[in-house]
């Protein structure tokens, strides 16, 4: 997908890399800090990344609204609104929603709806969204909740909507201590090798060590999307816009042919 957009004045600063194959990951990274200041549940992108830009471009001239789940302060939502699109923005943090509303120009407010809520509880009964943006939210879901969420995404986007989704991966130095275990689980054909009930054993620097986390590589996420009915368009692994050693993966998928 070619990203051409007159509003993209600043270049999207991304270091994208694609693994050589699903069975073998490239765990190298440009970040080699000896200590990692990382909190998987709190990181929000400070700038529009490549996936979010593609979402904004796709959603700008569609007949139906786009949906931004885990919108945070609204980097992607504001980008869609600036291009003339309509958005439903959702986040579990009411404070973040308030900050989003405050940053939207008054002339764009009629094209946005906001909602406070968590993904497992979120429902749209008769939705037909043109696009769905889910950035680094899936790590909060256990396998059954993740599968259920992907099925909901397909239903909300059917028949012609497009999904723009990203997730935290075990690639790169952030999860170096977990690498051997992850590869062992892959070899044993564990369906969800990146799910950890408690992460302190593998990530002592994390401030969220008491919580579970679900790391998804490009191939695991792609497989789950196909199982939910999606047709894949592209998938990549990249370094996010915040500093640190965490790597992410993204997939763009659609409902129909």
Beta strands, then each sheet from edge to edge (+ up, - down):
strand 1: 15-17
strand 2: 66-69
strand 3: 87-91
strand 4: 112-116
strand 5: 131-135
strand 6: 162-168
strand 7: 195-196
strand 8: 213-214
strand 9: 231-239
strand 10: 247-254
sheet 1: 1+ 9- 10+ 6- 5- 2- 3- 4-
sheet 2: 7+ 8-
end
